[in-house]
Amino acid sequence: MNLRPTVNARPSNAVALLAFGLLVASTTQAQTTRTLSGSWRHASSSAEAAQRQRAIEASTEALPFFVRSRARERLAERTQPPSEIRLALDRGRIEMSASGRTLSLEVGGPAIEVEGEGGRGRVQASRGPRGELIISMRGTGGRRTTTYWLSEDGRELVLDVEIAAERLPAPIRYRLTYRRT
């Protein structure tokens, strides 16, 4: 009689261990997919590209005709999304890599000086009201704000971008989508 409970206990222990293992694995996977950290590849779509182009056209519509075409070309170049982004969040710091450049910022910390193809500016990282990451860059004559947030399932990184410049009558707003690699 004592063997029966022991025999029954082994399968239930194995089932319990299996269930626990699956729970731990799914929790670890959920935590991995619920973080901005990771490598992301641009999930380009014609609709997204068209929306970005419409935003550029709308923002430059009021510019003089001879300036408008060149402004649209330059903005199309400057808003071209990098094919890959790598983000690493660790203890209140964010390290971002894209297009061969890396930037390290303290989230909620002071702005730092940077220099790039577009000139010099100050960059700062903060958190939004729903935990999204906000990177703000201010330079001579303009600013760029990019808000990074995850899709519901954590598989997509969404970037909402706003560019405002003294020379532009209206800001440019567009969205980019990246998938975890």
Residue pairs with C-beta under 8 A, 6 or more apart in sequence:
30 154
32 38
32 154
33 150
33 153
33 154
33 155
33 180
34 150
34 154
35 89
35 150
35 154
36 87
36 89
36 133
36 148
36 150
36 157
37 87
37 88
37 89
37 90
38 86
38 87
38 180
38 181
39 84
39 85
39 86
39 180
39 181
40 84
40 85
40 86
40 87
40 157
40 178
40 179
40 180
40 181
41 83
41 84
41 178
41 179
41 181
42 81
42 82
42 83
42 84
42 85
42 176
42 177
42 178
43 156
43 177
43 178
43 179
44 81
45 177
48 174
48 175
48 176
48 177
51 174
51 175
52 79
52 174
52 176
53 76
55 172
55 173
55 174
56 72
56 75
56 76
56 79
56 172
57 72
58 170
59 75
59 168
59 169
59 170
59 171
59 172
60 68
60 71
60 72
60 75
60 168
60 169
61 68
61 169
62 169
62 170
63 71
63 167
63 168
63 169
71 167
71 168
75 163
75 172
78 118
78 163
79 161
79 163
79 172
79 174
81 159
81 176
82 98
82 99
84 98
84 181
85 96
85 97
85 98
85 157
85 178
86 95
86 96
86 97
86 98
87 94
87 95
87 96
87 148
87 157
88 94
88 95
88 96
89 107
89 133
92 106
92 107
92 108
92 109
93 104
93 105
93 106
93 107
94 104
94 105
94 107
94 125
94 133
95 102
95 103
95 104
96 102
96 103
96 104
96 105
96 135
97 103
101 116
103 114
103 123
105 112
105 123
105 124
105 125
105 135
106 125
107 125
107 126
107 127
107 133
108 125
108 126
108 127
109 124
109 125
110 124
111 122
111 123
111 124
111 136
111 138
112 122
112 123
112 124
113 120
113 121
113 122
114 120
114 121
114 122
114 123
114 137
115 121
118 139
119 139
119 140
120 139
120 140
121 137
121 138
121 139
121 140
122 137
122 138
122 139
123 135
123 136
123 137
124 135
124 136
124 137
125 133
125 134
125 135
125 136
126 133
126 134
126 136
127 133
127 134
128 134
128 147
128 149
130 149
131 149
132 147
132 148
132 149
133 147
133 148
133 149
134 145
134 146
134 147
134 148
135 145
135 146
135 148
136 143
136 144
136 145
137 143
137 144
137 145
141 165
141 166
141 167
142 163
142 164
142 165
142 166
142 167
142 168
143 163
143 164
143 165
144 161
144 162
144 163
144 164
145 161
145 162
146 159
146 160
146 161
146 162
147 159
147 160
147 161
148 157
148 158
148 159
149 157
149 158
149 160
150 156
150 157
150 158
151 157
151 158
154 180
155 179
155 180
156 177
156 178
156 179
156 180
157 177
157 178
157 179
157 180
158 175
158 176
158 177
158 178
159 175
159 176
159 177
159 178
160 173
160 175
161 172
161 173
161 174
161 175
161 176
162 171
162 172
162 173
163 171
163 172
164 171
164 172
